[in-house]
Amino acid sequence: MLTLLETAQTGNPIINISIFAVFVIATLSVVIGVSRNADKKAASSFYTGGGGFSGRQNGLAITGDYLSAAAFLGVTGAIAINGFDGFLYSVGFFVAWIIALTLVAEPLRNTGRYTMADVLSFRMSPKPVRTAAAISTLAISFFYLLAQMAGAGGLVALLLGVKSTIGQNLVIVVVGAIMIAYVLIGGMKGTTWVQMIKAVLLVSGATIMALWVLVYANFNVSGLLREAIAHHTGGEAIIRPGLQYGKDWATKLSFISLAIALVTGPSGLPHVLMRFYTVPTAKEARRSAVWAINMVGLFFIVTFILGYGAIWLVGQGAGGMGNEIIAGAPGKANAAAPLLALQLGGEVMMGIISGIAFATILAVVAGLTITASASFAHDIYNSVLKDGKVDAGSEVRVARITSVIIGVLGVVGGIFANGQNIAFLISLAFGVAAAANLPAILFTLYWRKFNTRGSVWSIYTGLITSIVLIAFSPAISGAKSAFFPHADFAWFPLTNPTIVALPLAFLMGWIGTMTAKEKADPRLQAEMEVRSMTGLGAGEALVH
């Protein structure tokens, strides 16, 4: 077994950058190849890849979109640092996926065309609802981009031995440039193929690593946990809840709020829900769900072994405590999976696993960028500002320009977020998505009386409340791990806002509906019920 150097440089930078280059060139080649015959001016081609993917293909693409850098790097690192409390992310992500597919995904796919706002405005006054939904989508996409960009900076810094902040920031700029290239060249079709490839590579690579760890442990999970306990400063506390979230009432409430965010957040994530518009029928949408559940479930079981394996093997290889070695590496907790790969298979294995993680980041940020640009171009520019009178070619052109702007903003935000645990950053995005989108989505789909005022009040309440509470929480200031550790303007004691923002958004949605003079249109309500439950008329625009 290799000895892990207690320096910023691990592995062979030449091998690492070569493997990275292979992944980037290969995926860009796929994007160029599959998009060669696509209609560059067609909105359906740019937003949904023409809606021609099979259930299996889309299931793999959904898996690729859902298993972001947070799932691989962030969750493995969270378990390696905080043990059982870190494993909460795995449990929450998986349970959330089942809820999203059961309650939200298929009805949304049957009712909308390109974006989440298509559904929320289906039986409402279109302009105010589309505006609110688009603003929410852009905000959530930005939060999610922060996490992916932070993961990219830490990962490449680890592999190339980049110690300087300027060097890590340069890496984030390069990631942003490649991401924009994916989107501009391939649109949704190219991005979907990259997601499929990435999903297979990620699940396969993580599974191989987990089996390798079990070989070291003689396929004895109890033995694995004993070794992890021996190589972690927390001792037996890592196999019990409370190491991170059991210190006082504030951390315990933060734990509950985090759990709510993890379970409910994915049902409000626009870039994941948008994936269901890429299949031609409701039956294929259900097949997508089956494939995604199986793949996602397998992956999150694997993260348990990877996290505890990293504690043991990284600590053993460095002759110290695994969690301290990981926390001291460039990228901090996000370095756990690459360092584990180094211990298992040396520099080449580390390069391959990190290349897969890098491809994961590129694919997810490309999907996020398409979702955000589609929301602005389709919902705000065309539907709100131009009253739906813009031709498809002009709309797609605006979407492409928007994707560049979003990419630049993502780079700037990623520079500020560099070094943060990406699973934690994703949990903040989940909290915003849960509060801003989920109440409006559920009310729209399942409450006949729900109306425009209720929808707008619910979205803005959830969005503004969650962002304000995050801004004034220990996640941003007042703590060593905060964005601004040397400042303290935190007055909200919890690190996650969902426990407050989500119920408040539901409440304001109800109050707005009950106090409005406007009544729900029974004709539109009936049409929506038929579409959402049967798929009849799905993909067709609704004319008010």
N, C-alpha and C positions, 0 to 999 in steps of 0.2 A: 504493500500500500504506500502511495506517495506521501511524503511529509508536506503538510500544508504550510506554506510560508506565512508568517505573521506580518505580512506587508500588504500594501495595496495591490501588488501585482500577483496574480495567480494564473497558472496555466501558461501557455506559450502564445504571446500576442499574434505572432505570424499565423499559427494554426487557427486561432480564433477568428482573426479578420478574414482569412481565406474561406472558412466555413460560412461566415456571415455573408461574404460576397456571393458564394454559391447559392445560398438561400434567396438572396435578393434578386440575383440574375434569373434564377429558375422561376420564381414567382412572377416577376415582371414579364418573362417570356410567356407564361401561361396567360396573364392578363392581356397581353398584346394578341396572342393567338386566338383566344375565345371571343374577343371583342372585334375581330377583324371584319366580320360580316354584319355587325350590329348597326342599326340605324342610329347614328350619333345624335340626331335631332329629335328622336321620338322620346317622349316623357316616360312611356312604359319601359323602354329599353334602359334608360338611365336610372330610373327609380326602382324597378322591379325585375330587371333582366328579361323583360318580355313575358314574365309569368309562366315560363315554360319548363321549370325544373320539376323533377319527380319528387315524390315524398322522401325517398331515401337520400337523394342529393340534398334536398332542402334540410332534412334532419341533420345531416353532417354539417351543413352550413350554419344552421342554428347552433349546433354544438360549438362550432368554431367561434361564432359571435359571442356566445354565452361564456365560454371558457377563455376569459381574457387573461392578461398578465396577472391580474389580481388572484384568479383562481389557481394558477400554477406557482408563480413566484410569491405572491402575497400570502396565500393561505399556508403554503409550506413554511414560509418564514414566520408567520403568526404562531403556528404550532411549535416551531423550533424555539421560539422565544418565550411563549406563554403557555405551552402545553395544551391542556384541555380547553382553556378559554379560547385559544386560537382555533381549535377544532370546531368551535361554534360556527365559524364562517362556512366550513364545509357543510355542516348540517343545515344551516340556514339557506345557503345557496341552493341546495338540492330540494328541500321542502318547498322553497319559493317557486322553483321551476314547475313542480307538479301543480301548485295552485294557479300559476299563470296559464298553464296549458288547459287546465280544467275550466276555469271561470272566464278567461279573457281572450285567449289567443284566437280560437276559431270564430267566435262571434265577431271579433274585431276584423278578422280577415274577410268574413262574408259580407260585412257592412261597408268597409272602406275600399279605397282604390290604391292610394299611394302612401298616405300618412295617417297618423292617429287622429289628426284634426278632421279628416273626412268622416270619421265615426262620431266624434263629439259634436260636430255641427250638423249631423244628418237631419235631425228634427228640431233644430234650434235656429235662431237668427244667425246666419253664417259668419258675418264679419266679426262681431265681438268674441264669439267662441273660437273661431280660427285664430284670431290674434292672440288670445290667451293661451291656446294650446301650442301655438308656434313659439311664443316666448318661453313657455315651460320646456318645450323640446330643446330649444337652443341652450337654455341654462343647464339642463341635465346633461346634455351632450358635452358641454364645456367641463363640467365636474368630472365626467368620465374620462375625457381627454387628459385632464390633469394627471390622473392615476396612470394612464398608459405611458404618457411622456416621462413621468417620474421613473417608472419601471425601466424604460429604455435607457435613460441616463445612467441609472445605477448599474444596470446589467452590463452595458458596454464599458463603463468605467472599471468594473471588476475585471472584465476579460482583457482589457488592454492596459491595465495598470495605470489608469488615468487618475491622478490624485487631485489635480487642480479643478476648482469649480468652473473655470473657463473651459477646460477640456470637456467636462461633463455637459456643460451647456451647448457646446459645439455638437456633441453627439445628438442632443435633443433636436437641434436645428436640422441635422441630416435626416433624422427619422421623420420630421415634419415634411421635408422635401420629398422623400420617397412616398410617403402617404398621399400627398397631393398628386404625385404622378400616377399612383394606382387609380385614384378616383377619376382624374381627367382622362386617362387612357381607357379604362375598362368599365367605368360606371358600376352598376350593381351586378351585371353579369360577370365581369372580370373579378370583382371583389368576392362574389359568391364562390367561384371556383377556387380562389385562394383560401377562403374559409374552409372549404371541403378538404383541401390538401392539408391545411394546418390542423384541422380537427383530428384527422387520421394520425398525423405525425405526433401531435401532442399527447393524445390518449395512448398511443403505442409506446412512445418514449417514456411517459410517466409510469406505465404498467411494467415495462422492462426494468426501470430503475427500482420499482417497488419489489419485484420478484428478486432482483439482485440483493436488495437489503434483506429480504427474508432468507435468502441462501446464507448470508452471513449469520443470521439469527437461527439457522437450522429450522426454519419455518415455525418458530416458536414465538408467537406474539408476546407472551408473558416475558420471555427472555429479552425480546427487543425493548420492552418497557423498562425492565430492570436495568439494562445497559443505559438507556436514556436517562433514567433517574440518577445513575452514577456519574453521568457526564453533564449534568445541569445544575446550576447553582441553587435552583429551587428545590432540588431533591424530590421527594414524593409529592410535593405540591403540584407537579406538572401533570399528574394523572387524576387530579381532583379539580372541580370548578373553584374559581375564586382567586387564582394567582394574580390575574390582572384586574378582575372586576369584583373582588370581594373585600376590598380594603375598608370602605365606609359606605354610608347610605348613597352618596353621589355615584360612586362606581357601580354599586348594585343596580341603581336605577338606570345608569348608562348601559348596563348589561341588558336590561329588559328592553330599553329603547333600541339598542342595536339589534336584538333578536327580532323585534317587530319590523325594523327596517329591512333586515335580510330576508324575511319571509314575504313581506308585501312589496318590496321595492321592484323586483323584476316584472311584476304585473303592470308597472307603469313605465318601464323602460322603452322608449320609442324605437330604438335601433334594433331591439330584439323582436318586438311585436311586428315591426315592418317586414321582417323576414317571411311572414306568412302570406304576404302579397306576391311572392315569387312562385307560387304553385298555382296550377290551373283550376283545381277543384277542391271542395271541402274534404273529399275523401283523401286526397293527397296531403292536405293540411293535417289530417289526423295521423296519416302515416309518418309525416314529419315529426309529430309529437312523440310517437312511439320510439322512433330512432333516437331522437334527442334525449328522452328520458333514460334509455338504456346507456347511452354513451356518457351522459352527464353523471348518472348514478355510479357507473364504474369508476369514473375519474375521481369523484370525491371520496370514495372508499380508499383509493390509492393515496390521496394526500395525507391521510392519517399515518400511513407507513412511511411516507417520505419525510414528514415533519419530525417524527420521533427518530427515524433513521438518521436524519441530519444531525440531531443533537448528539447521538452516539458516535457516528463514524467521523464527522467533522471534528468533534472533540477528541476522539481517539487519535486521529491523524495528526492533530496539532499538539497533542500532549497536554490538553487543558480542558476547559469547560466549553462544550459545543456552542451554547447560547452566547457566551462572551466572544468567541472567535467570530461567529456569524455577525453579531451586533457591531463588531469592530471593523468588518470588511466594507469596502466601497459598496454602496447600495444597502448596507445594513441588513435588515431582516430579509430583504428581497434577494440577497445573495445565497440563501440557504440551499435552494435547489441546485444552482451551478456548483457550489462547493461540495455538495453531496455527490454530484456526478464526477467531480475531480477525484474524490476518494474512491469511488467505485471503479472507474475505467480510465483514469488518467486524463491527460490534456485533450486528447481527441474526443473522449466521451463528454468532457465538459464543454468543448466547442460545439459538438452536435446538439446537446441539450439546450445550450444557450442560444444556438442558432434557431432552434424550434421556438424557444421563448421569444426571440426577436421577431420571428415570422408571425407569432401570435399577436404581438403588439402592433405590427404593421397592419395585419388584417383587421384587427378590431378598430383601430383608429380610422382606417379607410371606411369601414361600415358606419362608424359614428359620423364621419364627415358627410357621407352621402345622406344619412338621415337628417342631419341638421340643415344641409343645403337644400334638400327637398322640401323641408318644412318651410324654410324662408321663401324659396322660389314659388312653390305650389300654393302655400297657404297665405303668406303675407303679400308677396309681389303680385301674383296672378289673381287670387281669389278676393283679397281685401283691397289692394291698391288699384288694380285694373279691372275689377268686377268680373273676373273670369274670361276676359276678352282677348287675352294674350295667346298667340299661337304656340304650339308645342316647342318649336325650335327656339323661340325667344325665351321661353320659360327655362328650358334646359341650359341655354347660354347663361342666364342669371344664376342658375344652380351651380354651374361650373365656376363662375366668378366667386360666388359665395363660399364654395369649398376651399378656394385659395385663402380667402379672408379667415375662415374658421381654422385652417391649418396654421396660419400665422399666429392667431390668438392662442391656439393650443400649445404652440412652441413657447410663447411668452409665459403662459400659465404653468407649463411643465418645468420651466426654469425655476420658478418660485417654489414648486412642489418637490423639487429634486431632493431625494433622501428620505421622504416620508414613506411609511409602509403603504403599499398600494392597495392592500386589502382594506385597510382603514379608510383610505381615500374613496374607494369604491363604496364602502358602507355609507359614506356621506352622500354620494350620488344616489344610492338606493333610498336614503331617507328623503331626499328632495323629490325623487320620482314617486315614492309612495304617497307623500302628502299632496303633491301638486296634481298628479294624474289619476291615481287609483280611485279616489272617491267619485270623481267626475265620470270615469269610465264605467264603474259599477252602477252608478245611478242612471247613466244614459242607457245602459243595456237592460237594466232590470227594474227600473222604477218608472211607471207610466207618467206620473205627474211631473217629473223632472223637466225643468225649463231653462231658458237662456240665462236668467239672472242666477239661478242656482248653480249652473255650470261655471259661469264666470267667477262668481264669488268663491266657489270651492277651489278652482284652479289658482286664483291669485292669493287666496288665504294660505293655501298649502305651500305655494312657492315662496311667498314673501316671508311667512313665519319661519319656515325651515332655514332659509338663507340667513335671516337675521339672527336666529338662535345659533347657527353654526358660526357666524362672524363673531359673536360675543361668547363663545364657548372655549373651554380649555384646549380644544383642537386647534385653535388659531393663536391664542396667546395665553400666557400664565403658566405654562408647563414646559418641561425640558424637551418634550417631543413635539411641541406646537410648531406651527408655521413660523411664528415670531416668538422664539423662546425668551428673548430679552425684553419683551414688552408684556404688559398685563392690563388688558381692558376687558377681561372676561367677567361677566356678571351672571351668565347662565351656567349652572354648575355641571351640566351633563355634556358628554362628548358627542352625543347623537340627539337630534331634535325630534325624532319620529314620535316618541311617546306623547309629545305635546301637539306637534303640527298635524299629525294624521287625524286624531279625533276632532280637532278644531276645523279642519277642512271638511270633514263629513258634516259637522254641525252647521257650518256656514252654507254648505250646499243645500241642506234641509231648510234653513231659515230663509235663504234667498228664494227658494222655490215656493215656500208657503206664503211669503209676503209679496210676491209678484202678481200683478194684475193679469199678465200673460198666462194663458192656459195652453197645455200641451196639445198639439194637433193630433187628433185620433187617427187620421188617415196616414200621417207620417209614422206614427207609433206602430200602427198595424203593419206597414210596409217594412219597418225596421225589424220587427219581431220575426216576420217571415224570412227576411234575408239572413238575419243573424243565426236563426235556428236551422235553416235548410240550405242556405247558400244560393237560393234562387235569386237571380239578378245581381249576384255578387260581381263587383268590378265595374258596374255601370254607374255613371254619374247620376246623382239625384238632382232634379230641377225643381226648385221651390216654386 
